[in-house]
Amino acid sequence: MDRREISFGLLIAVLLALTLSPFASQWPDGLEKVAEDKGFIEKGEVESSFVSPIPDYAWPGIKNKKLATSIAGVFGTILLFGMGCGLAKLLKRNVY
């Protein structure tokens, strides 16, 4: 793959994150739903040792929830892409 193809793929991923993130389900996932139904959800709610920079998938400080979620999706996509590229370079360097 050349840089042009990679850039195009990243652009598509960013556009998808930007446009589809606001439509993510607001309902709890399956495990969280069962914990709520069975009454032990509070046992899993302990203070985290890691503070999330983007809590609840919404960019802090932006009042419009859909826009905040879109920005968080774009940020997460770019961050993961960067981490993947870094890991690929490390692995490529160690292989050859």
PyMOL commands that set and color helices and strands:
alter all, ss='L'
color gray80, all
select helices_A, chain A and resi 3-23+30-38+41-44+55-57+65-95
alter helices_A, ss='H'
color red, helices_A
deselect
rebuild
show_as cartoon
